[in-house]
Amino acid sequence: MAFFYFYTNKAGVVVAPSTETKLPIAGETAPTTDETTAPVTPSAPVTVSGRLVKISAGPVVLGEVVMDVKANASSSAEVAVSYIERQSGNIYSYLVHAGTLTRISNRTVPGIQSAQWLKDGSLAFVRYLSGTDFSSVNSYGLPSNGSGGFFLPQNLSGVAVSSTSILMLASGVNGSVASVANTDGTKSSEVFTTPLSSLRASFAGKNQYLAYTKPSATLPGAAFLVSSTGHFTRVAGPLYGLTAIASPSGKWLLVSYVNDDRMQMKLVNTTTGESLPLPVATIADKCVWTNDDASIYCGVPVNPLSGFNYPDDWYQGAVSFSDRIWKIQVAGRYAQFVLDFSKETDGSLDAEALAIDPLNSVLVFLNKNDGSLWSYSL
């Protein structure tokens, strides 16, 4: 789900033609041509080690998609990563095994805050600000080729996607309303309402949703499963700093929270309600589920600084982490070390926007410290 927080070996880069357009503001009928902004060519991907590649020095828009692709029956399997460059809003595709980077859209979209992609990479729902005081939030369906597009309702508090649907959340002083639409924005229908005004929502398998109060270190939060008929069932909380992400099937929730000023993490079985503590702790937004519900990959801080309010200060950029990547096996709940970024690069990793391909072969993540985008072959 998308939310705003205001605050060596080189491969070639293939660049698309340089005609540029900007996204419209809600209410405009068509984008306007911009002839003053020169196209930006990013640096080529850099292979840091045999398995770790810096795809882009960034900064990259928060949110990318990782796909397993095959051109034809005789071609070998390939993993493609699609992402948006923050400065220009151009869309790029990186082929992991070939090591090639191609700009597939040169549509100029300055100011994008986040992107939610369809699983096939054909469309990204980008969110950006407009208005004289930048108080309006636009949510726009942007095809990966940059051609066409459509608006979702303005000033949504959140957008989530599945392979077939969009979940749109509108929140205000009187509560929140969630609606579901087709991925082309048509046939929108209301799925639930709640008096809770500070809420996050996402898909949790088929025909149900995850909704939880926006995380705060100073207020206890709760997580709910919401049925297709709009019935709320609490599955976690009250817990301070609660953040949650549902497994693809919706059977499990990964829940992070704060207890005695220390981050903790657990699994919740949504069928039985059983809570299972985990041996490592981070903020759930720094994790990603594998497609089969079997594992979770997380950026886990090494010796996080004391004296800060987690997760608030991390979201707001008041504190950063130095992460290692760990894999958590759901069966047995044991943690397996994957990557020590600082040893591979002599730099520090504050991982966010983790994504993994359906075959669990490539992990992709952003470094919050500088907005760079990385891939790691598992």
Secondary structure, 3 states (H helix, E strand, C coil): CECCCCCCEECCEECCCCCCEECCCCCCCCCCECCCCCCCCCCCCEECCCCEEEEECCCECECCEEEEECCCCCCCCEEEEEEEECCCCCEEEEECCCCEEEEEECCECCCEEEEEECCCCCEEEEEEEECCCCCEEEEEEEECCCCCCEECCCCCCEEEECCCEEEEEEEECCEEEEEEEECCCCCCEEEEEECCCCEEEEECCCCEEEEEECCCCCCEEEEEEEECCCCEEEEEEEEECCEEEECCCCCEEEEEEEECCEEEEEEEECCCCCEEECCCCCCHHHEEECCCCCEEEEEEECCCCCCCCCCHHHHCCCCCCCEEEEEEECCCCEEEEEECHHHHHCCCCCEEEEEECCCCCEEEEEECCCCEEEEEEC
